Amino acid sequence: MSRPRLTRLTVVWLVLVAATLLSWYFGAGHGIGSSPTATALVLVIAFAKVRLIGLDFMELRAAPIWLRATFEGYCALVCGTLLALYFMA
């Protein structure tokens, strides 16, 4: 019997599951507690997940460079804006 092959999408899916569990751990107050650091970590993890989903499941990794750059810039801009707004509040 042959072993199933570990594809890139399988690895990305496992990383997404691990990131979800990690953000739950921080968000539920198990790790750092209810601190601004925990909130910032959850936001960064969320946008890392958005980026992985866009690049691998929406196939933007093989898209034209302008489309991929627009997507990457969007992720960075929105994440940075949300973090700035959170810390300014």
MMTF fields as JSON, N, C-alpha, C and O atoms, coordinates in Angstrom:
{
  "mmtfVersion": "1.0.0",
  "mmtfProducer": "UNKNOWN",
  "numBonds": 355,
  "numAtoms": 356,
  "numGroups": 89,
  "numChains": 1,
  "numModels": 1,
  "chainsPerModel": [1],
  "groupsPerChain": [89],
  "chainIdList": ["A"],
  "bondAtomList": [4, 2, 8, 6, 12, 10, 16, 14, 20, 18, 24, 22, 28, 26, 32, 30, 36, 34, 40, 38, 44, 42, 48, 46, 52, 50, 56, 54, 60, 58, 64, 62, 68, 66, 72, 70, 76, 74, 80, 78, 84, 82, 88, 86, 92, 90, 96, 94, 100, 98, 104, 102, 108, 106, 112, 110, 116, 114, 120, 118, 124, 122, 128, 126, 132, 130, 136, 134, 140, 138, 144, 142, 148, 146, 152, 150, 156, 154, 160, 158, 164, 162, 168, 166, 172, 170, 176, 174, 180, 178, 184, 182, 188, 186, 192, 190, 196, 194, 200, 198, 204, 202, 208, 206, 212, 210, 216, 214, 220, 218, 224, 222, 228, 226, 232, 230, 236, 234, 240, 238, 244, 242, 248, 246, 252, 250, 256, 254, 260, 258, 264, 262, 268, 266, 272, 270, 276, 274, 280, 278, 284, 282, 288, 286, 292, 290, 296, 294, 300, 298, 304, 302, 308, 306, 312, 310, 316, 314, 320, 318, 324, 322, 328, 326, 332, 330, 336, 334, 340, 338, 344, 342, 348, 346, 352, 350],
  "bondOrderList": [1, 1, 1, 1, 1, 1, 1, 1, 1, 1, 1, 1, 1, 1, 1, 1, 1, 1, 1, 1, 1, 1, 1, 1, 1, 1, 1, 1, 1, 1, 1, 1, 1, 1, 1, 1, 1, 1, 1, 1, 1, 1, 1, 1, 1, 1, 1, 1, 1, 1, 1, 1, 1, 1, 1, 1, 1, 1, 1, 1, 1, 1, 1, 1, 1, 1, 1, 1, 1, 1, 1, 1, 1, 1, 1, 1, 1, 1, 1, 1, 1, 1, 1, 1, 1, 1, 1, 1],
  "groupList": [{"groupName": "MET", "atomNameList": ["N", "CA", "C", "O"], "elementList": ["N", "C", "C", "O"], "formalChargeList": [0, 0, 0, 0], "bondAtomList": [1, 0, 2, 1, 3, 2], "bondOrderList": [1, 1, 2], "singleLetterCode": "M", "chemCompType": "L-PEPTIDE LINKING"}, {"groupName": "SER", "atomNameList": ["N", "CA", "C", "O"], "elementList": ["N", "C", "C", "O"], "formalChargeList": [0, 0, 0, 0], "bondAtomList": [1, 0, 2, 1, 3, 2], "bondOrderList": [1, 1, 2], "singleLetterCode": "S", "chemCompType": "L-PEPTIDE LINKING"}, {"groupName": "ARG", "atomNameList": ["N", "CA", "C", "O"], "elementList": ["N", "C", "C", "O"], "formalChargeList": [0, 0, 0, 0], "bondAtomList": [1, 0, 2, 1, 3, 2], "bondOrderList": [1, 1, 2], "singleLetterCode": "R", "chemCompType": "L-PEPTIDE LINKING"}, {"groupName": "PRO", "atomNameList": ["N", "CA", "C", "O"], "elementList": ["N", "C", "C", "O"], "formalChargeList": [0, 0, 0, 0], "bondAtomList": [1, 0, 2, 1, 3, 2], "bondOrderList": [1, 1, 2], "singleLetterCode": "P", "chemCompType": "L-PEPTIDE LINKING"}, {"groupName": "LEU", "atomNameList": ["N", "CA", "C", "O"], "elementList": ["N", "C", "C", "O"], "formalChargeList": [0, 0, 0, 0], "bondAtomList": [1, 0, 2, 1, 3, 2], "bondOrderList": [1, 1, 2], "singleLetterCode": "L", "chemCompType": "L-PEPTIDE LINKING"}, {"groupName": "THR", "atomNameList": ["N", "CA", "C", "O"], "elementList": ["N", "C", "C", "O"], "formalChargeList": [0, 0, 0, 0], "bondAtomList": [1, 0, 2, 1, 3, 2], "bondOrderList": [1, 1, 2], "singleLetterCode": "T", "chemCompType": "L-PEPTIDE LINKING"}, {"groupName": "VAL", "atomNameList": ["N", "CA", "C", "O"], "elementList": ["N", "C", "C", "O"], "formalChargeList": [0, 0, 0, 0], "bondAtomList": [1, 0, 2, 1, 3, 2], "bondOrderList": [1, 1, 2], "singleLetterCode": "V", "chemCompType": "L-PEPTIDE LINKING"}, {"groupName": "TRP", "atomNameList": ["N", "CA", "C", "O"], "elementList": ["N", "C", "C", "O"], "formalChargeList": [0, 0, 0, 0], "bondAtomList": [1, 0, 2, 1, 3, 2], "bondOrderList": [1, 1, 2], "singleLetterCode": "W", "chemCompType": "L-PEPTIDE LINKING"}, {"groupName": "ALA", "atomNameList": ["N", "CA", "C", "O"], "elementList": ["N", "C", "C", "O"], "formalChargeList": [0, 0, 0, 0], "bondAtomList": [1, 0, 2, 1, 3, 2], "bondOrderList": [1, 1, 2], "singleLetterCode": "A", "chemCompType": "L-PEPTIDE LINKING"}, {"groupName": "TYR", "atomNameList": ["N", "CA", "C", "O"], "elementList": ["N", "C", "C", "O"], "formalChargeList": [0, 0, 0, 0], "bondAtomList": [1, 0, 2, 1, 3, 2], "bondOrderList": [1, 1, 2], "singleLetterCode": "Y", "chemCompType": "L-PEPTIDE LINKING"}, {"groupName": "PHE", "atomNameList": ["N", "CA", "C", "O"], "elementList": ["N", "C", "C", "O"], "formalChargeList": [0, 0, 0, 0], "bondAtomList": [1, 0, 2, 1, 3, 2], "bondOrderList": [1, 1, 2], "singleLetterCode": "F", "chemCompType": "L-PEPTIDE LINKING"}, {"groupName": "GLY", "atomNameList": ["N", "CA", "C", "O"], "elementList": ["N", "C", "C", "O"], "formalChargeList": [0, 0, 0, 0], "bondAtomList": [1, 0, 2, 1, 3, 2], "bondOrderList": [1, 1, 2], "singleLetterCode": "G", "chemCompType": "PEPTIDE LINKING"}, {"groupName": "HIS", "atomNameList": ["N", "CA", "C", "O"], "elementList": ["N", "C", "C", "O"], "formalChargeList": [0, 0, 0, 0], "bondAtomList": [1, 0, 2, 1, 3, 2], "bondOrderList": [1, 1, 2], "singleLetterCode": "H", "chemCompType": "L-PEPTIDE LINKING"}, {"groupName": "ILE", "atomNameList": ["N", "CA", "C", "O"], "elementList": ["N", "C", "C", "O"], "formalChargeList": [0, 0, 0, 0], "bondAtomList": [1, 0, 2, 1, 3, 2], "bondOrderList": [1, 1, 2], "singleLetterCode": "I", "chemCompType": "L-PEPTIDE LINKING"}, {"groupName": "LYS", "atomNameList": ["N", "CA", "C", "O"], "elementList": ["N", "C", "C", "O"], "formalChargeList": [0, 0, 0, 0], "bondAtomList": [1, 0, 2, 1, 3, 2], "bondOrderList": [1, 1, 2], "singleLetterCode": "K", "chemCompType": "L-PEPTIDE LINKING"}, {"groupName": "ASP", "atomNameList": ["N", "CA", "C", "O"], "elementList": ["N", "C", "C", "O"], "formalChargeList": [0, 0, 0, 0], "bondAtomList": [1, 0, 2, 1, 3, 2], "bondOrderList": [1, 1, 2], "singleLetterCode": "D", "chemCompType": "L-PEPTIDE LINKING"}, {"groupName": "GLU", "atomNameList": ["N", "CA", "C", "O"], "elementList": ["N", "C", "C", "O"], "formalChargeList": [0, 0, 0, 0], "bondAtomList": [1, 0, 2, 1, 3, 2], "bondOrderList": [1, 1, 2], "singleLetterCode": "E", "chemCompType": "L-PEPTIDE LINKING"}, {"groupName": "CYS", "atomNameList": ["N", "CA", "C", "O"], "elementList": ["N", "C", "C", "O"], "formalChargeList": [0, 0, 0, 0], "bondAtomList": [1, 0, 2, 1, 3, 2], "bondOrderList": [1, 1, 2], "singleLetterCode": "C", "chemCompType": "L-PEPTIDE LINKING"}],
  "groupTypeList": [0, 1, 2, 3, 2, 4, 5, 2, 4, 5, 6, 6, 7, 4, 6, 4, 6, 8, 8, 5, 4, 4, 1, 7, 9, 10, 11, 8, 11, 12, 11, 13, 11, 1, 1, 3, 5, 8, 5, 8, 4, 6, 4, 6, 13, 8, 10, 8, 14, 6, 2, 4, 13, 11, 4, 15, 10, 0, 16, 4, 2, 8, 8, 3, 13, 7, 4, 2, 8, 5, 10, 16, 11, 9, 17, 8, 4, 6, 17, 11, 5, 4, 4, 8, 4, 9, 10, 0, 8],
  "groupIdList": [1, 2, 3, 4, 5, 6, 7, 8, 9, 10, 11, 12, 13, 14, 15, 16, 17, 18, 19, 20, 21, 22, 23, 24, 25, 26, 27, 28, 29, 30, 31, 32, 33, 34, 35, 36, 37, 38, 39, 40, 41, 42, 43, 44, 45, 46, 47, 48, 49, 50, 51, 52, 53, 54, 55, 56, 57, 58, 59, 60, 61, 62, 63, 64, 65, 66, 67, 68, 69, 70, 71, 72, 73, 74, 75, 76, 77, 78, 79, 80, 81, 82, 83, 84, 85, 86, 87, 88, 89],
  "secStructList": [7, 7, 7, 7, 7, 7, 7, 2, 2, 2, 2, 2, 2, 2, 2, 2, 2, 2, 2, 2, 2, 2, 2, 2, 2, 2, 2, 6, 6, 1, 1, 1, 7, 1, 1, 2, 2, 2, 2, 2, 2, 2, 2, 2, 2, 2, 2, 2, 2, 2, 2, 2, 0, 0, 0, 0, 0, 1, 7, 4, 4, 4, 1, 7, 2, 2, 2, 2, 2, 2, 2, 2, 2, 2, 2, 2, 2, 2, 2, 2, 2, 2, 2, 2, 2, 2, 2, 2, 7],
  "xCoordList": [0.852, 0.0, 0.902, 1.861, 0.587, 1.415, 0.934, -0.249, 1.891, 1.556, 1.001, 1.421, 0.058, -0.439, 0.663, 1.467, 0.675, 1.698, 1.319, 0.153, 2.282, 2.066, 2.251, 3.378, 1.149, 1.221, 1.356, 1.203, 1.64, 1.778, 0.472, 0.486, -0.666, -1.955, -2.24, -2.849, -1.81, -1.991, -1.167, -1.646, 0.059, 0.917, 0.326, 0.297, -0.145, -0.753, -1.989, -2.211, -2.784, -3.98, -3.597, -4.242, -2.572, -2.117, -1.601, -1.838, -0.905, -0.435, -1.629, -1.614, -2.667, -3.87, -4.569, -5.034, -4.639, -5.252, -4.425, -4.978, -3.099, -2.23, -2.356, -2.378, -2.439, -2.593, -3.929, -4.011, -4.969, -6.272, -6.214, -6.73, -5.589, -5.469, -4.604, -4.895, -3.55, -2.685, -3.42, -3.292, -4.182, -4.926, -6.028, -6.327, -6.63, -7.616, -6.933, -7.479, -5.746, -4.995, -4.711, -4.911, -4.246, -3.969, -5.25, -5.318, -6.265, -7.504, -8.332, -9.062, -8.23, -9.016, -8.328, -8.846, -7.171, -6.493, -5.648, -5.269, -5.339, -4.523, -3.049, -2.337, -2.598, -1.165, -0.729, -0.176, -0.975, -0.489, -1.523, -1.188, -2.736, -3.799, -4.495, -4.289, -5.29, -6.054, -5.227, -5.507, -4.231, -3.339, -3.337, -3.766, -2.867, -2.746, -1.824, -2.017, -0.836, 0.066, -0.676, -0.455, -1.551, -2.323, -3.237, -3.36, -3.87, -4.749, -3.969, -4.417, -2.808, -1.975, -1.521, -1.501, -1.161, -0.762, -1.905, -1.694, -3.106, -4.268, -4.52, -4.834, -4.389, -4.579, -3.511, -3.828, -2.278, -1.204, -1.389, -1.184, -1.769, -2.025, -3.183, -3.127, -4.223, -5.369, -4.962, -5.402, -4.124, -3.72, -2.696, -2.613, -1.929, -1.051, -1.9, -1.556, -2.995, -3.909, -4.568, -4.7, -4.981, -5.576, -4.588, -4.957, -3.333, -2.305, -2.106, -2.02, -2.031, -1.868, -3.047, -2.861, -4.245, -5.433, -5.418, -5.695, -5.097, -5.052, -3.993, -4.256, -2.805, -1.712, -1.9, -1.625, -2.364, -2.4, -3.766, -3.849, -4.819, -6.133, -6.816, -7.658, -6.468, -7.007, -5.995, -6.227, -4.886, -3.852, -3.25, -2.912, -3.113, -2.471, -0.957, -0.279, -0.42, 1.029, 1.478, 2.587, 0.617, 0.954, 0.299, 0.372, -0.331, -1.013, -0.004, 1.163, -0.448, 0.454, 0.974, 0.301, 2.177, 2.857, 2.061, 2.068, 1.385, 0.633, -0.526, -0.848, -1.15, -2.273, -1.776, -2.366, -0.69, -0.131, 0.365, 0.154, 1.022, 1.527, 0.38, 0.481, -0.705, -1.878, -2.452, -2.793, -2.559, -3.09, -2.181, -2.656, -0.873, 0.069, 0.047, 0.09, -0.021, -0.097, -1.369, -1.359, -2.476, -3.766, -3.673, -4.1, -3.121, -2.995, -2.153, -2.529, -1.013, -0.123, -0.788, -0.708, -1.442, -2.067, -3.213, -3.296, -4.082, -5.233, -4.773, -5.275, -3.832, -3.324, -2.649, -2.894, -1.809, -1.145, -2.113, -1.947, -3.13, -4.144, -4.917, -5.14, -5.324, -6.063, -5.216, -5.709, -3.945, -3.064, -2.861, -2.872, -2.68, -2.502, -3.754, -3.661, -4.912, -6.161, -6.366, -6.84, -6.007, -6.159, -5.256, -5.694, -4.008, -3.08, -3.298, -2.886, -3.935, -4.227, -5.469, -5.644, -6.328, -7.59, -7.365, -8.323],
  "yCoordList": [-1.173, 0.0, 1.241, 1.321, 2.187, 3.389, 4.438, 4.526, 5.224, 6.294, 7.485, 7.75, 8.212, 9.415, 10.47, 10.627, 11.181, 12.21, 13.492, 13.886, 14.125, 15.373, 16.526, 16.859, 17.127, 18.203, 19.55, 19.646, 20.571, 21.918, 22.366, 22.974, 22.06, 22.474, 21.791, 22.387, 20.562, 19.859, 20.525, 20.708, 20.881, 21.55, 22.905, 23.267, 23.658, 24.967, 24.784, 25.558, 23.777, 23.53, 23.213, 23.697, 22.419, 22.108, 23.358, 23.529, 24.226, 25.492, 26.355, 26.986, 26.391, 27.168, 26.641, 27.422, 25.342, 24.752, 25.112, 25.486, 24.996, 25.342, 26.822, 27.177, 27.687, 29.122, 29.428, 30.304, 28.713, 28.896, 28.509, 29.228, 27.381, 26.958, 27.926, 28.198, 28.44, 29.393, 30.697, 31.247, 31.194, 32.435, 32.216, 33.122, 31.037, 30.74, 30.728, 31.232, 30.152, 30.087, 31.486, 31.75, 32.378, 33.755, 34.527, 35.289, 34.337, 35.095, 34.693, 35.515, 33.455, 32.984, 33.274, 32.914, 33.919, 34.303, 33.218, 33.329, 32.172, 31.105, 31.462, 31.145, 32.123, 32.375, 33.642, 33.596, 34.764, 36.039, 36.713, 37.599, 36.315, 36.97, 38.002, 38.047, 38.801, 39.805, 41.079, 42.065, 41.058, 42.199, 42.701, 41.989, 43.904, 44.409, 43.546, 43.445, 42.932, 42.061, 40.856, 40.464, 40.268, 39.117, 39.511, 38.773, 40.658, 41.121, 41.366, 40.992, 41.987, 42.239, 40.929, 40.815, 39.951, 38.648, 37.97, 37.383, 38.046, 37.441, 38.12, 37.443, 39.44, 40.151, 39.762, 39.535, 39.684, 39.314, 37.881, 37.602, 36.979, 35.595, 35.537, 34.786, 36.319, 36.331, 36.781, 36.202, 37.809, 38.275, 37.352, 37.297, 36.641, 35.613, 34.505, 33.968, 34.174, 33.172, 33.677, 32.929, 34.944, 35.529, 35.433, 35.069, 35.759, 35.714, 34.296, 34.095, 33.315, 31.925, 31.457, 30.789, 31.799, 31.392, 32.031, 31.367, 33.318, 33.994, 33.424, 33.195, 33.191, 32.716, 31.285, 30.967, 30.418, 28.999, 28.488, 27.731, 28.859, 28.326, 29.148, 28.625, 30.427, 31.263, 31.398, 32.126, 30.697, 30.567, 31.899, 32.077, 32.834, 34.102, 33.969, 34.88, 32.867, 32.641, 32.587, 33.009, 32.069, 31.949, 33.054, 33.019, 34.019, 35.101, 36.106, 36.086, 36.983, 38.05, 38.861, 38.999, 39.386, 40.047, 41.24, 41.492, 41.968, 43.135, 42.702, 43.395, 41.576, 41.102, 40.593, 40.879, 39.839, 39.339, 40.495, 40.499, 41.47, 42.621, 43.431, 43.916, 43.577, 44.292, 43.564, 44.189, 42.252, 41.461, 41.545, 41.742, 41.393, 41.454, 42.841, 42.966, 43.871, 45.232, 45.473, 46.129, 44.933, 45.05, 44.41, 45.004, 43.21, 42.52, 43.33, 43.503, 43.826, 44.598, 45.904, 46.282, 46.589, 47.873, 47.717, 48.472, 46.757, 46.578, 46.101, 46.578, 45.175, 44.705, 45.847, 46.037, 46.598, 47.73, 48.778, 49.333, 49.063, 50.058, 49.595, 50.382, 48.349, 47.841, 47.848, 48.175, 47.487, 47.522, 48.966, 49.227, 49.89, 51.298, 51.833, 52.51, 51.539, 52.004, 51.4, 52.072, 50.128, 49.467, 50.109, 50.378, 50.351, 50.898, 52.398, 52.908, 53.101, 54.521, 54.723, 55.782, 53.712, 53.832, 53.819, 53.911],
  "zCoordList": [0.0, 0.0, 0.0, 0.767, -0.853, -0.94, 0.056, 0.385, 0.517, 1.464, 0.703, -0.424, 1.306, 0.629, 0.552, 1.471, -0.561, -0.775, -0.045, -0.036, 0.55, 1.265, 0.271, -0.095, -0.159, -1.141, -0.435, 0.783, -1.209, -0.665, -0.01, 1.06, -0.66, -0.095, 1.231, 2.119, 1.369, 2.637, 3.734, 4.853, 3.414, 4.399, 4.772, 5.948, 3.774, 4.052, 4.925, 5.856, 4.634, 5.441, 6.883, 7.813, 7.075, 8.436, 9.147, 10.343, 8.432, 9.013, 9.403, 10.459, 8.558, 8.873, 10.124, 10.955, 10.254, 11.448, 12.686, 13.721, 12.574, 13.709, 14.061, 15.239, 13.051, 13.305, 13.969, 14.831, 13.573, 14.205, 15.678, 16.533, 15.97, 17.364, 18.172, 19.336, 17.557, 18.241, 18.532, 19.625, 17.572, 17.812, 18.849, 19.626, 18.871, 19.917, 21.286, 22.268, 21.338, 22.586, 23.126, 24.311, 22.259, 22.683, 22.961, 23.926, 22.126, 22.266, 23.465, 24.018, 23.871, 25.015, 26.34, 27.397, 26.297, 27.527, 28.144, 29.31, 27.403, 27.966, 27.991, 28.944, 26.938, 26.803, 27.504, 28.603, 26.87, 27.377, 28.261, 29.047, 28.142, 28.889, 28.024, 26.812, 28.626, 27.894, 27.789, 28.471, 26.95, 26.827, 25.388, 24.48, 25.18, 23.808, 22.95, 21.738, 23.565, 22.813, 22.256, 21.11, 23.057, 22.601, 21.447, 20.469, 21.559, 20.486, 19.215, 18.131, 19.33, 18.157, 17.514, 16.289, 18.325, 17.794, 17.053, 15.991, 17.599, 16.937, 15.598, 14.619, 15.534, 14.263, 13.241, 12.074, 13.66, 12.74, 12.251, 11.069, 13.135, 12.735, 11.741, 10.768, 11.978, 11.07, 9.672, 8.678, 9.593, 8.268, 7.623, 6.396, 8.401, 7.836, 7.212, 6.159, 7.86, 7.314, 6.032, 5.063, 6.027, 4.819, 3.668, 2.552, 3.944, 2.909, 2.383, 1.171, 3.275, 2.841, 2.002, 0.985, 2.418, 1.658, 0.283, -0.716, 0.224, -1.071, -1.99, -3.171, -1.47, -2.311, -2.774, -3.931, -1.888, -2.234, -2.657, -3.625, -1.99, -2.339, -3.423, -4.153, -3.539, -4.611, -5.749, -6.714, -5.626, -6.645, -7.077, -8.247, -6.14, -6.459, -6.521, -6.997, -6.056, -6.135, -7.603, -7.93, -8.48, -9.903, -10.737, -11.965, -10.098, -10.804, -11.336, -10.943, -12.23, -12.682, -11.49, -10.469, -11.651, -10.541, -10.01, -8.805, -10.875, -10.409, -9.512, -8.546, -9.815, -9.003, -7.65, -6.608, -7.688, -6.424, -5.56, -4.347, -6.177, -5.421, -4.826, -3.699, -5.575, -5.061, -3.857, -2.853, -3.955, -2.844, -1.614, -0.495, -1.831, -0.709, -0.067, 1.157, -0.893, -0.368, 0.411, 1.453, -0.104, 0.594, 1.977, 2.967, 2.047, 3.337, 4.314, 5.474, 3.841, 4.715, 5.152, 6.321, 4.22, 4.532, 5.534, 6.502, 5.308, 6.202, 7.577, 8.595, 7.618, 8.912, 9.667, 10.858, 8.983, 9.626, 10.096, 11.183, 9.298, 9.674, 10.897, 11.817, 10.924, 12.081, 13.353, 14.432, 13.22, 14.388, 14.868, 16.071, 13.941, 14.327, 15.008, 16.032, 14.454, 15.066, 16.448, 17.364, 16.593, 17.891, 18.945, 20.064, 18.586, 19.567, 19.82, 20.861, 18.891, 19.107, 19.968, 20.571, 20.026, 20.778, 22.28, 23.048]
}
